[in-house]
Amino acid sequence: MTLGERVKERRQAKHLTAAELTRLSGYSSCSSISKIEHGVNGVPLTKINKLAEALETTTGYLIGLTDNPERRAE
């Protein structure tokens, strides 16, 4: 699964619209999220952390190091 597919799957699982994810992750437009989800744009390293926080997941999940989208209990 690609990073874009993981972002989209997690966004939908959290019942977030693209506009909500845009706001939560610090992007300036919904088209940026759409382009990420469709694999048109990559994600700068500085934004991966913001996306992971907004999607309540880990950076490892987004970049494919793990298939578990849940954060560990702290």
C-alpha distances in whole Angstrom, upper triangle without the diagonal:
4,7,8,6,7,10,11,10,12,15,15,16,18,20,20,21,19,23,23,20,22,25,23,21,24,23,26,24,22,21,19,17,16,16,13,11,12,11,15,16,14,15,18,18,21,19,16,19,20,17,16,20,20,17,18,15,15,14,13,10,9,9,7,11,11,9,12,12,16,19,21,25,27
4,5,5,6,9,10,10,12,14,15,16,18,20,19,20,18,21,21,18,19,22,21,19,21,20,23,21,19,18,16,14,14,13,10,9,9,8,12,12,10,12,15,15,18,16,13,16,18,15,15,18,18,16,18,15,15,13,12,10,8,8,7,11,12,11,14,14,17,19,22,25,27
4,5,5,6,9,10,10,12,14,15,16,18,17,17,15,19,19,15,16,19,18,15,18,16,20,19,17,16,14,12,12,11,8,8,10,8,11,10,8,9,12,12,15,12,10,13,14,11,11,15,15,13,15,13,12,10,10,9,5,6,7,11,12,12,14,12,16,17,20,23,25
4,5,5,6,9,10,10,12,14,15,16,15,15,13,16,16,13,14,17,17,14,17,15,18,16,14,13,11,9,9,8,5,4,6,6,9,9,8,9,13,14,16,13,11,14,14,11,12,16,15,13,16,14,14,13,14,11,8,9,11,14,15,14,16,14,17,19,22,25,27
4,5,5,6,8,10,11,12,14,15,15,15,13,17,17,14,16,19,18,17,19,18,20,19,16,15,14,11,11,11,9,6,7,8,12,12,12,13,16,17,19,16,14,17,17,13,14,17,16,13,16,14,15,14,14,11,9,10,11,14,14,12,14,13,16,18,22,25,27
4,5,5,6,8,10,10,12,14,14,15,14,17,17,13,16,18,17,15,18,17,20,19,17,17,15,12,13,13,10,8,11,11,14,14,13,12,16,16,17,15,12,14,14,11,10,14,13,10,12,10,11,11,11,8,6,8,8,12,11,9,11,9,12,15,18,21,23
4,6,5,6,9,10,11,12,11,12,10,14,13,10,12,15,13,12,15,14,17,16,13,14,12,9,10,11,8,6,10,10,13,12,12,11,14,14,15,12,10,12,12,8,9,12,10,8,11,10,11,11,12,9,7,10,11,14,14,13,13,10,13,15,19,21,23
4,5,5,6,9,10,10,10,10,9,13,13,10,12,15,14,13,16,15,18,16,13,13,12,9,9,11,9,6,9,11,13,14,14,13,17,18,19,15,14,16,15,11,12,14,12,10,13,12,14,14,16,13,10,13,14,17,16,14,15,12,15,17,21,23,26
4,6,5,6,9,10,10,12,12,15,15,12,15,18,16,16,19,18,21,19,16,17,16,12,12,14,12,9,12,13,17,17,16,16,19,20,21,18,15,17,16,13,13,15,13,10,12,12,14,14,15,11,10,13,13,16,15,12,12,10,13,16,19,22,24
4,5,5,6,9,9,11,11,14,13,11,14,16,14,13,17,17,20,19,16,17,16,13,14,16,13,11,14,15,18,18,17,16,18,18,19,16,13,14,14,10,9,11,10,6,9,8,11,12,13,10,9,13,13,15,14,12,11,8,10,12,16,18,21
4,5,5,6,5,7,8,11,9,7,11,13,11,11,15,15,17,16,13,15,14,10,11,14,12,10,13,15,17,17,17,15,18,19,19,15,14,15,13,10,10,12,9,6,9,10,13,14,16,13,11,15,16,18,17,15,15,11,13,15,19,20,23
4,5,5,6,8,9,12,11,10,14,15,14,15,18,18,20,18,15,16,16,13,13,16,14,11,14,17,19,19,19,19,22,22,23,19,17,18,17,13,14,15,12,10,12,13,16,17,19,15,14,18,18,21,19,16,16,13,14,17,21,22,25
4,5,8,11,12,15,13,12,16,17,15,16,20,20,22,21,18,20,19,16,16,19,17,14,17,19,22,22,21,20,23,23,23,20,18,18,17,14,13,14,12,9,10,11,15,17,18,14,14,17,17,19,17,15,13,10,12,14,18,19,22
4,6,9,11,13,11,10,14,15,12,14,17,18,20,19,17,19,19,15,16,19,17,15,18,20,23,22,22,20,22,22,22,19,17,17,15,13,12,12,10,7,8,10,14,16,18,15,14,18,19,21,19,16,15,11,12,14,17,18,20
4,7,10,12,10,10,13,14,13,15,18,18,20,19,16,18,18,15,16,19,18,15,18,21,23,23,23,21,24,24,24,20,19,19,17,15,15,15,12,10,12,14,17,19,21,18,17,21,21,24,22,20,18,15,15,17,21,22,24
4,7,8,6,6,10,11,10,12,14,15,16,15,12,15,15,12,13,16,15,13,17,19,21,20,20,19,21,22,21,18,17,17,15,12,13,13,10,9,11,14,17,18,20,18,16,20,21,23,22,20,19,16,16,18,21,22,24
4,5,5,6,9,10,11,12,14,13,14,12,9,12,13,10,11,14,14,12,15,18,19,19,20,18,21,22,22,18,18,19,16,13,15,15,12,11,14,16,19,20,23,20,18,21,23,25,24,23,22,18,20,21,25,26,28
4,5,5,6,9,10,10,12,10,11,9,6,8,9,6,7,11,11,10,12,15,16,15,16,15,18,20,19,15,16,17,14,12,14,15,11,11,15,17,19,19,21,19,16,19,21,24,24,22,22,19,20,22,25,27,28
4,5,5,6,9,10,11,9,10,8,5,9,10,8,10,13,13,13,16,18,18,17,18,17,19,21,20,16,17,18,15,13,16,16,12,13,16,18,21,21,24,22,19,22,24,27,27,25,25,21,23,23,27,28,29
4,5,5,6,9,10,10,11,10,9,12,12,10,12,15,15,14,17,19,20,19,19,17,19,21,19,15,16,16,13,11,14,13,9,10,13,16,19,19,22,20,18,21,23,26,25,24,23,19,20,20,24,25,26
4,5,5,6,8,8,10,10,8,11,10,8,10,13,12,12,15,17,17,16,16,14,16,17,16,12,13,13,10,8,10,10,7,8,11,13,15,16,19,17,14,18,20,22,22,21,20,16,18,18,22,23,24
4,6,5,6,5,7,6,6,9,8,7,10,12,11,12,15,16,16,14,15,13,15,16,15,11,13,14,10,9,12,12,9,11,14,16,18,17,20,19,16,19,21,24,24,24,23,19,21,21,25,26,27
4,6,5,6,7,8,9,12,11,10,13,16,15,16,19,20,20,18,18,16,17,18,16,12,14,14,11,10,13,12,9,12,14,17,19,18,22,21,18,21,24,26,26,26,25,21,22,21,25,26,26
4,6,8,10,11,11,14,13,11,15,17,15,16,19,20,21,18,18,15,16,16,14,11,12,11,8,8,10,8,5,9,11,13,15,15,19,18,16,19,22,23,23,23,22,18,18,18,21,22,22
4,6,9,11,11,13,11,9,13,14,12,14,17,17,18,15,15,12,12,13,11,7,9,9,5,5,8,8,6,9,11,13,14,13,17,16,14,16,19,21,21,21,21,17,18,17,21,22,22
4,6,9,11,13,11,11,14,15,14,16,19,19,19,16,15,12,12,13,11,8,11,11,7,9,12,11,9,12,15,16,17,16,20,20,17,19,22,24,24,25,24,21,22,21,24,25,25
4,6,8,9,7,8,11,12,11,14,16,16,15,13,13,11,11,13,11,9,11,12,9,9,13,13,11,14,17,18,18,17,20,20,17,18,22,24,25,25,25,22,23,23,26,28,28
4,7,9,8,9,12,13,13,16,17,18,17,14,15,14,14,17,15,12,15,16,13,13,17,17,15,17,20,21,22,21,24,24,20,22,25,28,29,29,29,25,27,26,30,31,31
4,5,6,7,9,10,12,13,15,16,15,13,15,14,15,18,17,14,16,18,15,14,18,18,15,17,20,22,23,22,25,24,20,22,25,28,28,28,28,25,27,27,30,32,33
4,5,5,6,9,10,11,12,14,13,13,15,14,16,19,18,14,16,18,15,13,17,17,14,15,19,20,22,21,24,22,19,21,23,26,27,26,26,23,25,25,29,31,32
4,5,5,6,9,10,10,12,10,10,13,13,15,19,18,15,17,19,17,15,18,20,17,17,21,22,23,22,24,23,19,21,23,26,27,26,27,24,26,27,31,33,34
4,5,5,6,9,10,11,9,8,10,9,12,15,15,11,13,16,14,12,16,17,15,16,19,19,20,18,21,20,16,18,20,23,24,24,25,22,24,25,28,31,32
4,5,5,6,9,10,10,9,10,10,12,15,15,11,12,14,12,10,13,15,12,12,16,16,18,16,19,17,14,16,18,21,22,21,22,19,21,22,26,28,29
4,5,5,6,9,8,9,11,12,15,18,18,15,15,18,16,13,16,18,15,15,19,19,20,19,21,19,16,17,19,23,23,22,23,20,23,24,28,30,32
4,5,5,6,5,5,8,10,13,16,17,14,14,18,16,14,17,19,17,17,20,20,21,19,21,19,15,16,18,22,23,22,24,21,24,25,29,32,33
4,5,5,6,5,6,7,11,13,14,11,11,14,14,11,13,16,15,14,17,17,17,15,17,15,12,13,15,18,19,19,20,18,21,22,25,28,29
4,6,8,8,9,10,14,16,17,14,13,16,15,12,14,17,15,13,17,16,17,16,17,15,11,13,14,18,18,17,19,16,20,21,25,28,29
4,6,8,10,12,16,18,20,17,16,19,19,15,18,20,19,17,21,20,20,19,20,18,14,15,16,20,21,20,21,19,23,25,28,31,33
4,6,7,10,13,16,18,15,14,18,18,15,17,20,19,18,21,19,19,17,18,16,13,13,14,18,19,19,21,19,23,24,28,31,32
4,7,10,13,16,18,16,16,19,19,17,19,22,21,20,23,22,22,20,21,20,16,16,18,21,23,22,25,23,26,27,31,34,35
4,7,9,13,14,12,13,16,16,14,17,20,18,18,21,20,20,17,19,18,14,14,17,20,22,22,24,22,25,25,29,32,33
4,7,9,12,10,10,14,14,12,15,18,17,17,20,18,17,14,16,16,12,11,14,17,19,20,21,20,23,23,26,29,30
4,6,8,6,6,10,10,9,12,14,14,14,17,16,15,12,14,14,10,10,13,16,18,19,20,18,20,20,24,26,27
4,5,5,7,10,10,10,13,15,15,16,18,17,15,12,15,16,12,12,15,17,19,21,22,20,22,21,24,27,27
4,5,5,7,9,10,11,13,15,16,17,15,13,10,12,14,11,10,14,15,17,19,20,18,20,19,22,24,24
4,6,6,7,9,11,12,13,15,16,16,14,11,14,16,13,13,17,18,20,22,22,19,21,19,22,24,23
4,5,5,6,9,10,10,12,14,13,12,10,13,14,11,12,16,17,19,20,20,17,19,18,21,23,23
4,5,5,6,9,10,10,12,11,9,6,10,10,8,8,12,13,15,16,16,14,16,15,18,20,21
4,5,5,6,9,10,10,9,8,6,10,11,9,11,14,14,15,17,16,14,15,13,16,18,18
4,5,5,6,9,10,10,10,9,13,13,11,13,16,17,18,19,18,15,16,14,17,19,19
4,5,5,6,8,8,9,8,12,11,9,11,14,16,16,16,16,13,14,13,17,19,20
4,6,5,6,5,5,6,9,8,7,10,12,13,13,14,13,10,10,10,13,15,16
4,5,5,6,7,9,12,12,11,14,16,17,16,17,15,12,11,10,13,14,15
4,6,8,10,11,14,13,12,15,17,19,18,18,16,13,13,12,16,17,18
4,5,8,10,13,11,10,13,15,16,15,15,13,9,10,10,14,16,17
4,7,10,12,11,11,14,15,16,15,14,12,8,7,7,11,12,13
4,7,8,7,8,11,12,12,11,11,9,5,6,5,9,12,13
4,5,5,7,9,10,10,9,10,9,7,7,6,9,12,13
4,5,5,6,8,8,9,11,11,9,11,10,12,15,16
4,6,5,6,5,6,9,9,9,10,10,12,15,16
4,6,5,6,5,6,6,6,8,9,12,15,17
4,6,8,8,9,10,8,11,12,15,18,20
4,6,8,10,12,11,14,14,17,20,22
4,5,7,9,10,13,14,16,20,22
4,7,9,10,13,13,15,18,20
4,5,8,10,11,12,16,18
4,6,9,11,13,17,19
4,6,8,10,13,16
4,7,10,13,15
4,6,9,12
4,6,9
4,6
4
